[in-house]
Amino acid sequence: MDFSAYEVWSFLLILAVLLASMLLASALMRAFKFLRESLIPVSVLGGIILLIISTILYFTVGDYLFNLTLFNPNQDTYNGMELLELITYHTLGIGFVAMGMRTSKRKFTKQRNVEIFNSGVTTVNTYLIQVIVGMIIVIIAMYGFNVSGLIEAAGILLAFGFGQGTGQALNYGNIFEKSGLEGGGNFGLTIAALGFLSACIGGVIYLNVLRRKGIIKVEEKKEEEFTLADYQDDNEVPMVSSMDKFTIQLALVFGIYIVSYFIMMGLSALIPSLEAVLFGFNFFIATLLTIPAKALIHLMERKGVIKRKIVNNFMMNRIGGFSFDLMIVSGIAAIQLPLLANHWGLLLIMALVGLVATFAYVYFVSKKLHPTYVHEQFLVMYGMLTGTASTGIILLREIDGSFKTPASENVVFQTLPAMIFGFPLMLLAPFAAKGTTEALITLGIAVGILGVYNVILFRDFIFTRRKKALAVADGTVEGTTEVDQADVSDTSDGGDSSSSDKQ
């Protein structure tokens, strides 16, 4: 191999530019007060800088920044923009493994399990709302305004673009393209791009509202202090020995992530029709593997096979933080704004209505079911359900940088119930693309499932209130006073609202 060949260095050049953009963004935030007060994450600002440069180059020299020969001396395999998608894809999985490997000092009580379960059902319900909203808008465009080049199932891409991100939007966009959706792949990518921008813009606006209300303050970040306990626990391996402590953490993370690849390969061989879906959920399968991995490590520690604790939460947080930062900047830089030229009016309407519907539903659920950390739960779920999971984590870090609330755990471990409850959606999407009748059936099923899942989600409110009403009617419980009724009303609203204002 000729190490002087440009191909050897081109990939590192792309990484250097991505990281340098974040350094530039950090410098700009320090230099300009309005940027500091905007609370925009540095990785988002870095990505926006690259997006602006890339778009200008497209209209001046005819190609995007990372497709230039400078970054792609040999484009036989993939171009620079596709490489950004690869970085985005893998850093999501790696970041989730790192988060999943953290040892939680918080005991998973019955209440915590309920909150994780509720977060998973909330995720799927939001997908269903996006499916319903998207399909209705597309159907109106097709039959009310005679927009050509569409199929009814195209509206489902709102859920995959917003809720699942670039990979799933592209996969299902290509499936729909074979069924008649003009430029299906680009259609899906455009929705994903709009969803990502919606997550960043909407999240930053929400953060600024919290700041103006005095719920959070920019100055608080400068006062953050750490003790030795934040860096390591008792009886951990030394920081530097025959094998560096950070190397151990990387070995665990990458080892688990590679095992997930072989599992996906095996499952794809058994069920070829689900290959795209399985690899679209790489982060989910990898996160699931952290559960037996941690159990095995803890067992070996108890048996004395491993003399000292090898997992360090602080370093796992740093691996996850780096992965999510790199994913954000590469994800925004990969956006191709000229794709908006195809059905731009329809796409913008879908994105706007999808944003409002997602915002309203997620906030309502967060206030009802997570009253002690409303803002944290809302930000992480809203970011995930409009952009990507890493977007939610980035927004969460602005007000909960040390992940002290359960919100970060909710978004990690909710993937299991979300996968179980959301599985029908993955089967319905290809079915909806077969024709108009199938699409309408899918829309009806989605409405029905949403109703059932909401009953499951708000089961405590629905059945507790009904049980109390029946008890009063039967005379089992003597008539309640006005004060008692007010208390019941307050409880049904998720508790004292002041508790959320103290977050």
C-alpha positions as CSV (number, residue, x, y, z in Angstrom):
1,M,0.0,0.0,0.0
2,D,1.2,3.4,-0.9
3,F,0.7,5.6,2.2
4,S,1.4,8.7,0.2
5,A,-1.7,8.0,-1.9
6,Y,-4.4,10.6,-1.4
7,E,-7.1,7.9,-0.9
8,V,-5.3,7.0,2.4
9,W,-5.9,10.4,3.8
10,S,-9.2,11.5,2.3
11,F,-11.4,9.9,5.0
12,L,-9.4,11.5,7.8
13,L,-9.8,14.8,6.0
14,I,-13.5,14.5,6.1
15,L,-13.4,13.7,9.9
16,A,-11.0,16.7,10.4
17,V,-13.4,19.0,8.6
18,L,-16.4,17.8,10.7
19,L,-14.5,18.2,14.0
20,A,-13.0,21.6,12.9
21,S,-16.5,22.9,12.1
22,M,-17.5,22.2,15.8
23,L,-14.4,24.1,16.9
24,L,-15.3,27.0,14.7
25,A,-18.9,26.9,16.0
26,S,-17.6,26.9,19.6
27,A,-15.4,29.9,18.9
28,L,-18.4,31.7,17.3
29,M,-20.6,31.0,20.3
30,R,-17.9,32.5,22.6
31,A,-17.5,35.5,20.3
32,F,-21.2,36.4,19.8
33,K,-23.6,36.8,22.7
34,F,-26.7,36.1,20.7
35,L,-25.4,32.7,19.8
36,R,-24.6,31.9,23.4
37,E,-28.1,33.0,24.5
38,S,-29.7,31.0,21.7
39,L,-28.7,27.7,23.5
40,I,-28.1,26.1,20.1
41,P,-25.8,23.0,20.5
42,V,-22.3,23.5,19.1
43,S,-22.7,20.4,17.0
44,V,-25.9,21.7,15.4
45,L,-24.2,25.1,14.7
46,G,-21.2,23.3,13.2
47,G,-23.4,21.2,10.9
48,I,-25.3,24.3,9.8
49,I,-22.1,26.0,8.8
50,L,-21.1,23.0,6.7
51,L,-24.7,22.9,5.3
52,I,-24.5,26.5,4.2
53,I,-21.1,26.0,2.5
54,S,-22.2,22.8,0.8
55,T,-25.4,24.4,-0.6
56,I,-23.5,27.4,-1.9
57,L,-21.0,25.1,-3.6
58,Y,-23.8,23.1,-5.2
59,F,-25.2,26.2,-6.9
60,T,-21.8,27.6,-7.9
61,V,-19.6,24.6,-8.8
62,G,-22.3,22.0,-9.3
63,D,-21.7,19.6,-6.4
64,Y,-21.8,19.4,-2.7
65,L,-18.8,20.1,-0.4
66,F,-18.0,16.5,0.4
67,N,-18.5,15.3,-3.1
68,L,-15.6,17.4,-4.4
69,T,-12.5,15.7,-5.6
70,L,-10.7,17.1,-2.5
71,F,-12.6,14.6,-0.4
72,N,-13.3,11.9,-3.0
73,P,-10.3,11.1,-5.1
74,N,-11.9,7.7,-5.8
75,Q,-15.7,7.5,-5.9
76,D,-16.0,3.9,-7.1
77,T,-17.4,2.8,-3.7
78,Y,-19.4,5.8,-2.4
79,N,-19.2,9.5,-2.5
80,G,-18.6,12.0,0.3
81,M,-22.3,12.6,1.1
82,E,-22.9,8.9,1.4
83,L,-19.9,8.7,3.7
84,L,-21.5,11.3,5.9
85,E,-24.6,9.0,6.0
86,L,-22.4,6.1,7.0
87,I,-20.8,8.1,9.8
88,T,-24.3,9.2,11.0
89,Y,-25.5,5.6,10.9
90,H,-22.7,4.1,12.9
91,T,-22.2,6.8,15.4
92,L,-25.9,6.4,16.4
93,G,-25.3,2.8,17.2
94,I,-22.0,3.3,19.0
95,G,-23.4,6.1,21.1
96,F,-26.4,4.0,22.2
97,V,-24.1,1.1,23.1
98,A,-22.0,3.4,25.3
99,M,-25.1,4.8,27.0
100,G,-26.5,1.3,27.4
101,M,-23.3,0.1,29.1
102,R,-23.5,2.7,31.8
103,T,-24.2,1.2,35.2
104,S,-27.2,2.9,36.7
105,K,-27.0,3.7,40.4
106,R,-30.7,4.3,40.2
107,K,-32.6,1.1,41.1
108,F,-35.1,0.2,38.4
109,T,-38.2,0.1,40.6
110,K,-41.7,-0.7,39.4
111,Q,-42.3,3.0,38.8
112,R,-39.1,3.3,36.7
113,N,-40.1,0.2,34.6
114,V,-43.6,1.8,34.1
115,E,-42.0,5.1,32.9
116,I,-39.8,3.2,30.4
117,F,-42.7,1.3,29.2
118,N,-44.8,4.4,28.8
119,S,-42.0,6.1,26.9
120,G,-41.9,3.2,24.4
121,V,-45.7,3.4,23.9
122,T,-45.4,7.2,23.5
123,T,-42.9,6.6,20.7
124,V,-45.1,4.3,18.8
125,N,-48.2,6.5,19.3
126,T,-46.3,9.4,17.9
127,Y,-45.3,7.3,14.9
128,L,-49.0,6.5,14.3
129,I,-50.0,10.1,14.6
130,Q,-47.3,11.0,12.0
131,V,-48.6,8.2,9.7
132,I,-52.2,9.4,10.0
133,V,-51.3,13.1,9.5
134,G,-48.9,12.3,6.6
135,M,-51.3,10.0,4.7
136,I,-54.2,12.5,5.1
137,I,-52.1,15.3,3.7
138,V,-50.9,13.2,0.8
139,I,-54.4,12.0,0.0
140,I,-55.7,15.6,0.0
141,A,-52.9,16.6,-2.3
142,M,-53.6,13.8,-4.7
143,Y,-57.4,14.0,-4.9
144,G,-58.0,17.6,-3.9
145,F,-55.2,19.4,-5.8
146,N,-54.3,16.7,-8.4
147,V,-50.6,16.6,-7.4
148,S,-49.0,13.9,-9.6
149,G,-46.2,11.5,-8.9
150,L,-47.5,10.4,-5.6
151,I,-49.0,7.3,-3.9
152,E,-51.2,7.4,-0.8
153,A,-48.6,5.5,1.2
154,A,-46.1,8.3,0.7
155,G,-47.5,9.9,3.8
156,I,-46.1,7.1,5.9
157,L,-42.6,8.5,5.2
158,L,-43.4,11.3,7.6
159,A,-43.2,8.7,10.4
160,F,-40.0,7.1,9.1
161,G,-38.4,10.4,8.2
162,F,-39.3,12.2,11.5
163,G,-39.3,9.2,13.9
164,Q,-36.6,6.9,12.4
165,G,-34.3,9.2,10.5
166,T,-32.4,9.1,7.2
167,G,-31.8,5.3,7.0
168,Q,-35.4,4.1,7.4
169,A,-36.8,7.0,5.3
170,L,-34.4,6.1,2.5
171,N,-35.2,2.4,2.8
172,Y,-39.0,2.8,2.6
173,G,-38.7,5.6,0.1
174,N,-37.0,3.2,-2.3
175,I,-39.7,0.6,-1.6
176,F,-42.4,3.2,-2.4
177,E,-40.5,4.4,-5.5
178,K,-41.0,0.9,-7.0
179,S,-44.7,1.3,-6.3
180,G,-45.0,4.6,-8.1
181,L,-43.8,7.3,-5.8
182,E,-41.7,9.7,-8.0
183,G,-38.2,10.0,-6.6
184,G,-39.2,8.0,-3.5
185,G,-35.7,7.8,-2.1
186,N,-35.2,11.6,-2.3
187,F,-38.7,12.1,-1.0
188,G,-37.8,10.2,2.2
189,L,-34.5,11.9,2.6
190,T,-36.1,15.3,2.2
191,I,-38.6,14.5,5.0
192,A,-35.8,13.3,7.2
193,A,-33.9,16.5,6.5
194,L,-36.9,18.6,7.4
195,G,-37.5,16.5,10.5
196,F,-34.0,17.0,11.6
197,L,-34.2,20.8,11.1
198,S,-37.6,20.8,12.9
199,A,-36.0,19.0,15.8
200,C,-33.2,21.5,16.1
201,I,-35.2,24.6,15.5
202,G,-38.2,23.5,17.7
203,G,-35.9,22.3,20.4
204,V,-33.8,25.4,20.5
205,I,-37.0,27.6,20.6
206,Y,-38.3,25.5,23.5
207,L,-35.0,25.9,25.3
208,N,-35.1,29.6,24.9
209,V,-38.6,29.7,26.3
210,L,-37.4,27.8,29.4
211,R,-34.5,30.3,29.7
212,R,-36.8,33.3,29.5
213,K,-39.1,31.9,32.1
214,G,-36.1,31.4,34.4
215,I,-36.4,27.6,34.5
216,I,-32.9,27.2,33.1
217,K,-30.0,29.7,32.9
218,V,-27.0,29.8,30.6
219,E,-24.7,30.8,33.4
220,E,-25.4,27.5,35.3
221,K,-23.2,25.6,32.8
222,K,-20.2,27.5,33.9
223,E,-20.8,26.6,37.6
224,E,-20.9,22.8,37.0
225,E,-18.4,21.1,39.3
226,F,-17.3,17.5,39.4
227,T,-15.9,15.4,42.3
228,L,-13.8,12.2,42.1
229,A,-17.0,10.2,42.4
230,D,-18.2,11.6,39.1
231,Y,-15.1,10.2,37.3
232,Q,-14.9,6.7,38.8
233,D,-16.4,4.4,41.4
234,D,-14.7,2.3,44.0
235,N,-12.6,-0.7,43.0
236,E,-12.3,0.3,39.4
237,V,-9.4,-0.6,37.2
238,P,-6.5,1.9,37.3
239,M,-6.6,4.9,34.9
240,V,-3.3,3.8,33.3
241,S,-2.0,0.2,33.5
242,S,-0.9,-2.4,31.0
243,M,-4.1,-1.5,29.2
244,D,-5.4,2.1,29.3
245,K,-8.8,2.4,31.0
246,F,-10.3,4.3,28.0
247,T,-9.1,1.5,25.7
248,I,-11.1,-1.0,27.8
249,Q,-14.3,1.1,27.4
250,L,-13.8,1.4,23.6
251,A,-13.1,-2.4,23.4
252,L,-16.4,-3.1,25.1
253,V,-18.4,-0.7,23.0
254,F,-17.0,-1.7,19.6
255,G,-17.1,-5.4,20.6
256,I,-20.8,-5.3,21.4
257,Y,-21.5,-3.2,18.3
258,I,-19.7,-5.7,16.0
259,V,-21.6,-8.6,17.6
260,S,-24.8,-6.8,16.7
261,Y,-23.7,-6.8,13.1
262,F,-23.3,-10.6,13.0
263,I,-26.7,-11.0,14.6
264,M,-28.3,-8.8,12.0
265,M,-26.5,-10.7,9.3
266,G,-27.8,-14.0,10.7
267,L,-31.4,-12.8,11.0
268,S,-31.2,-11.3,7.5
269,A,-30.2,-14.7,6.2
270,L,-33.2,-16.3,7.9
271,I,-35.6,-13.6,6.9
272,P,-34.3,-11.8,3.8
273,S,-37.4,-9.7,3.4
274,L,-36.6,-7.9,6.7
275,E,-32.9,-7.2,5.9
276,A,-33.5,-3.4,5.4
277,V,-35.6,-3.2,8.5
278,L,-33.1,-5.1,10.7
279,F,-30.1,-3.0,9.6
280,G,-32.2,0.2,10.1
281,F,-32.6,-0.8,13.7
282,N,-28.9,-1.4,14.3
283,F,-28.9,0.9,17.4
284,F,-31.8,-1.1,18.9
285,I,-30.2,-4.5,18.5
286,A,-26.9,-3.2,19.8
287,T,-28.6,-1.6,22.8
288,L,-30.4,-4.9,23.6
289,L,-27.0,-6.6,23.6
290,T,-25.8,-4.4,26.4
291,I,-28.2,-6.0,28.8
292,P,-26.7,-9.5,28.7
293,A,-23.2,-8.0,28.3
294,K,-23.6,-6.1,31.6
295,A,-25.1,-9.1,33.3
296,L,-22.2,-11.3,32.2
297,I,-19.6,-8.7,33.4
298,H,-21.4,-8.4,36.8
299,L,-21.5,-12.2,37.1
300,M,-17.8,-12.4,36.5
301,E,-17.1,-9.6,39.0
302,R,-19.1,-11.5,41.7
303,K,-17.4,-14.8,40.9
304,G,-14.0,-13.1,41.1
305,V,-13.1,-13.8,37.5
306,I,-12.8,-10.0,37.0
307,K,-11.1,-8.5,40.1
308,R,-12.0,-4.9,39.5
309,K,-14.9,-3.0,37.8
310,I,-14.1,-2.5,34.2
311,V,-17.0,-0.2,33.1
312,N,-16.5,3.4,33.8
313,N,-19.6,5.6,33.5
314,F,-17.8,8.9,33.0
315,M,-15.8,7.5,30.0
316,M,-18.9,5.8,28.6
317,N,-20.6,9.2,28.7
318,R,-17.7,10.7,26.9
319,I,-17.8,8.0,24.2
320,G,-21.5,8.6,23.8
321,G,-21.1,12.4,23.8
322,F,-18.5,12.2,21.1
323,S,-20.6,9.9,19.0
324,F,-23.7,12.0,19.2
325,D,-21.8,15.2,18.5
326,L,-20.2,13.6,15.4
327,M,-23.5,12.3,14.3
328,I,-25.2,15.6,14.6
329,V,-22.6,17.5,12.6
330,S,-22.4,14.9,9.9
331,G,-26.1,14.4,9.8
332,I,-26.8,18.1,9.1
333,A,-23.9,18.4,6.7
334,A,-25.4,15.5,4.7
335,I,-28.6,17.4,4.1
336,Q,-29.1,18.2,0.4
337,L,-31.4,21.2,0.4
338,P,-31.9,21.1,-3.4
339,L,-33.9,18.0,-2.9
340,L,-36.7,20.2,-1.6
341,A,-37.4,21.2,-5.1
342,N,-39.4,18.0,-5.6
343,H,-42.9,18.5,-4.1
344,W,-41.5,21.2,-1.9
345,G,-44.9,22.7,-1.1
346,L,-46.3,19.3,0.0
347,L,-43.2,18.4,1.9
348,L,-43.2,21.7,3.8
349,I,-46.8,21.3,4.8
350,M,-46.2,17.7,5.9
351,A,-43.2,18.8,8.0
352,L,-45.0,21.8,9.6
353,V,-48.2,19.8,10.5
354,G,-46.0,16.9,11.6
355,L,-44.0,19.2,13.8
356,V,-47.0,20.7,15.5
357,A,-48.8,17.4,16.0
358,T,-45.6,15.8,17.5
359,F,-44.9,18.8,19.7
360,A,-48.4,18.9,21.1
361,Y,-48.7,15.1,21.7
362,V,-45.3,14.6,23.3
363,Y,-45.7,17.7,25.5
364,F,-49.1,16.5,26.7
365,V,-47.8,13.0,27.5
366,S,-44.7,14.4,29.2
367,K,-46.8,16.6,31.5
368,K,-49.3,13.9,32.3
369,L,-47.0,10.9,32.8
370,H,-43.6,12.5,33.8
371,P,-44.6,15.4,36.0
372,T,-41.3,15.6,38.0
373,Y,-39.1,16.0,34.9
374,V,-41.5,17.3,32.2
375,H,-39.0,19.4,30.3
376,E,-36.2,16.8,30.2
377,Q,-38.7,14.1,29.0
378,F,-40.2,16.4,26.4
379,L,-36.9,17.5,24.9
380,V,-35.4,14.0,24.6
381,M,-38.6,12.6,23.2
382,Y,-39.4,15.5,20.9
383,G,-35.8,15.6,19.5
384,M,-35.9,11.8,18.9
385,L,-39.4,11.8,17.3
386,T,-38.7,14.7,14.9
387,G,-35.0,14.2,14.2
388,T,-33.0,11.3,15.6
389,A,-32.4,9.8,19.0
390,S,-29.1,11.7,19.1
391,T,-30.9,15.0,18.5
392,G,-33.0,14.3,21.6
393,I,-29.9,13.5,23.6
394,I,-28.2,16.7,22.4
395,L,-31.2,18.8,23.4
396,L,-31.4,17.0,26.8
397,R,-27.8,17.7,27.5
398,E,-28.6,21.4,27.4
399,I,-30.6,21.2,30.7
400,D,-29.4,17.8,32.0
401,G,-25.8,17.5,31.0
402,S,-25.0,14.8,33.6
403,F,-28.2,12.8,32.8
404,K,-29.4,13.1,36.4
405,T,-33.0,12.7,35.5
406,P,-34.4,9.4,34.2
407,A,-35.1,10.9,30.8
408,S,-31.9,9.6,29.1
409,E,-32.6,6.1,30.4
410,N,-36.1,6.3,29.2
411,V,-35.1,7.0,25.6
412,V,-32.5,4.3,25.7
413,F,-34.5,1.5,27.2
414,Q,-37.8,2.4,25.6
415,T,-36.6,0.8,22.4
416,L,-37.7,-2.6,23.5
417,P,-41.4,-1.8,24.1
418,A,-41.3,0.5,21.1
419,M,-40.0,-2.3,18.9
420,I,-42.7,-4.7,20.1
421,F,-45.6,-2.2,19.8
422,G,-44.3,-0.7,16.6
423,F,-43.7,-3.9,14.7
424,P,-47.1,-3.8,13.0
425,L,-46.2,-0.5,11.5
426,M,-43.2,-1.9,9.7
427,L,-45.4,-4.6,8.2
428,L,-48.2,-2.2,7.3
429,A,-45.9,0.2,5.3
430,P,-45.1,-2.2,2.4
431,F,-48.7,-3.3,2.4
432,A,-50.0,0.2,2.0
433,A,-47.8,0.7,-1.1
434,K,-49.7,-2.0,-3.0
435,G,-52.6,0.2,-4.0
436,T,-55.3,2.7,-3.0
437,T,-57.5,0.1,-1.2
438,E,-54.5,-1.2,0.8
439,A,-53.5,2.4,1.7
440,L,-57.0,3.2,3.0
441,I,-57.1,0.0,5.0
442,T,-53.7,0.9,6.5
443,L,-55.0,4.3,7.5
444,G,-58.0,2.8,9.2
445,I,-55.8,0.3,11.0
446,A,-53.5,3.0,12.2
447,V,-56.3,5.0,13.6
448,G,-57.6,1.9,15.4
449,I,-54.2,0.9,16.8
450,L,-53.6,4.5,18.0
451,G,-56.9,4.4,20.0
452,V,-56.0,1.1,21.6
453,Y,-52.4,2.2,22.4
454,N,-53.7,5.4,24.0
455,V,-55.9,3.4,26.3
456,I,-52.9,1.4,27.3
457,L,-50.8,4.5,27.8
458,F,-53.3,6.4,29.9
459,R,-54.6,3.2,31.6
460,D,-54.1,4.6,35.1
461,F,-56.1,7.7,34.5
462,I,-58.9,5.9,32.6
463,F,-59.4,2.9,34.9
464,T,-58.7,4.7,38.2
465,R,-61.2,7.4,37.5
466,R,-63.8,4.8,36.3
467,K,-63.2,2.7,39.4
468,K,-63.7,5.7,41.7
469,A,-66.9,6.7,39.8
470,L,-68.3,3.2,40.1
471,A,-67.4,3.1,43.8
472,V,-69.3,6.3,44.4
473,A,-72.3,5.2,42.4
474,D,-72.5,1.9,44.4
475,G,-72.2,3.7,47.7
476,T,-68.9,1.9,48.5
477,V,-67.3,5.3,48.9
478,E,-69.3,8.0,50.6
479,G,-69.8,11.2,48.6
480,T,-66.6,13.1,48.1
481,T,-66.2,16.7,49.1
482,E,-65.3,19.4,46.7
483,V,-61.8,19.4,48.1
484,D,-61.5,15.7,47.5
485,Q,-62.7,16.1,44.0
486,A,-60.1,18.8,43.4
487,D,-57.4,16.5,44.7
488,V,-58.5,13.8,42.4
489,S,-58.4,16.3,39.5
490,D,-54.9,17.4,40.4
491,T,-53.7,13.8,40.6
492,S,-55.2,13.0,37.2
493,D,-53.3,16.0,35.8
494,G,-50.0,14.3,36.7
495,G,-49.4,15.9,40.1
496,D,-48.7,19.4,41.2
497,S,-47.6,21.5,38.2
498,S,-45.1,23.3,40.4
499,S,-42.9,20.2,40.5
500,S,-42.2,20.5,36.8
501,D,-41.5,24.2,37.1
502,K,-38.6,23.5,39.5
503,Q,-36.8,21.4,36.9
